[in-house]
Amino acid sequence: MSTATTELGRFLTITGQRFRTGQSAPEMFSPAVDKAWHELLGTPAYEALCLETADQPIRHVANNGHGPIAWVTAYEAAYGPLPEIWFTDADGSLDQGAIARYRETGTVVAEWDCGPAGGPAGGGDGGDVAPDQPETARR
């Protein structure tokens, strides 16, 4: 399993935890991890990963935003500091400034264009859903 896929599993675990406690969906701010997500969407392996990590199907939805990433503390409590893949673009280039700020401050402020939503995807394909799905709320 690649680092990006491992991190996707951890992200889905946090997603499931947040959904079960009524919190907003976590923001997918890593292009590298999101790329792994797109590669798995709609596959039996993705369905299995969702059930194993989040205990439910997780859809991938458009959700643009920017700001502090609220779930970092939960990630660190479970897994330790965020690895470099979270600060890597889809082509494999590390954002040195972003990871340095995270290491200095312990916080992440980022932009995102997608995120998770609970429940099966429309049409049963496991891919992106229609734009009329609600965006996650920022808290």
C-alpha positions in Angstrom: 0.0 0.0 0.0 1.4 3.4 -0.9 1.9 6.2 1.6 -0.9 8.2 0.0 -3.3 5.2 0.3 -2.3 4.6 3.9 -3.0 8.3 4.6 -6.3 8.0 2.8 -7.2 5.2 5.1 -6.3 7.3 8.1 -8.3 10.2 6.7 -11.3 8.0 6.2 -10.9 6.7 9.8 -11.1 10.3 11.1 -14.0 10.9 8.7 -16.0 8.1 10.3 -15.2 9.3 13.8 -16.3 12.8 13.0 -19.5 11.7 11.3 -20.4 9.4 14.3 -20.0 12.4 16.7 -21.9 14.8 14.6 -18.9 16.9 13.5 -18.4 18.4 10.1 -16.5 16.4 7.4 -12.8 16.8 7.4 -11.2 18.8 4.7 -9.1 17.0 2.0 -6.3 19.5 1.6 -3.6 17.2 0.1 -3.5 16.9 -3.7 -1.4 13.8 -3.3 -3.8 12.0 -1.0 -6.7 13.2 -3.0 -5.1 11.7 -6.1 -5.0 8.3 -4.4 -8.6 8.8 -3.4 -9.6 9.4 -7.1 -7.7 6.3 -8.2 -9.7 4.1 -5.8 -13.1 5.6 -6.2 -15.8 3.2 -7.5 -13.6 0.1 -6.9 -14.4 -2.8 -4.7 -11.1 -2.0 -2.9 -12.4 1.5 -2.1 -15.7 0.1 -0.7 -13.7 -2.3 1.5 -11.4 0.5 2.7 -14.4 2.7 3.7 -16.0 -0.1 5.6 -12.7 -1.1 7.3 -11.8 2.4 8.3 -15.0 4.5 8.6 -17.5 1.7 9.2 -19.7 3.2 6.4 -19.6 4.2 2.7 -17.9 7.5 2.2 -18.6 9.6 -0.9 -16.2 12.1 -2.5 -17.9 15.5 -3.0 -16.9 18.9 -4.3 -16.4 21.2 -1.4 -14.3 24.3 -1.9 -12.8 26.3 1.0 -9.8 27.5 2.8 -8.9 28.0 6.4 -7.6 26.1 9.4 -7.7 22.3 9.2 -9.7 21.3 12.3 -9.0 17.6 12.3 -5.1 17.7 12.6 -5.3 17.4 16.4 -7.3 14.2 16.1 -4.9 12.8 13.5 -1.9 13.6 15.7 -3.5 11.9 18.7 -4.0 8.7 16.7 -1.0 8.7 14.4 1.6 11.3 15.4 2.6 14.3 13.3 1.3 14.6 9.7 3.8 13.1 7.2 5.1 15.0 4.2 2.6 13.5 1.8 -0.1 15.8 3.3 2.0 18.7 2.0 2.8 17.2 -1.4 1.1 18.1 -4.7 -0.3 15.5 -7.1 2.9 15.5 -9.1 5.0 14.7 -6.0 6.5 18.1 -5.2 6.7 18.9 -1.5 5.5 22.4 -0.3 8.5 23.2 1.9 6.9 26.4 3.3 3.7 24.7 4.3 5.4 21.8 6.1 7.8 24.2 7.8 4.8 26.3 9.1 3.1 23.1 10.3 6.2 21.9 12.1 6.7 25.3 13.7 3.1 26.0 14.7 1.4 22.6 14.9 -1.4 24.0 12.8 -2.4 23.7 9.1 -4.1 26.4 7.1 -4.9 25.3 3.6 -7.2 25.4 0.6 -9.3 22.4 -0.5 -11.7 21.6 -3.3 -13.3 18.3 -2.1 -14.1 16.3 0.9 -16.1 13.3 2.2 -19.8 12.8 2.7 -21.4 9.8 4.3 -23.6 7.3 2.6 -23.5 5.5 -0.8 -22.9 7.6 -3.9 -25.8 8.2 -6.3 -26.0 5.6 -9.0 -23.9 3.2 -6.9 -20.7 4.1 -8.8 -18.8 5.4 -5.8 -17.6 8.4 -7.7 -18.2 12.1 -7.3 -21.8 13.1 -6.6 -24.0 15.7 -8.1 -23.3 19.3 -7.2 -26.6 19.7 -5.3 -25.1 17.7 -2.4 -24.6 20.0 0.6 -21.2 21.3 1.4 -19.7 20.6 4.8 -20.1 23.3 7.4 -17.1 25.0 8.8 -17.0 25.1 12.6 
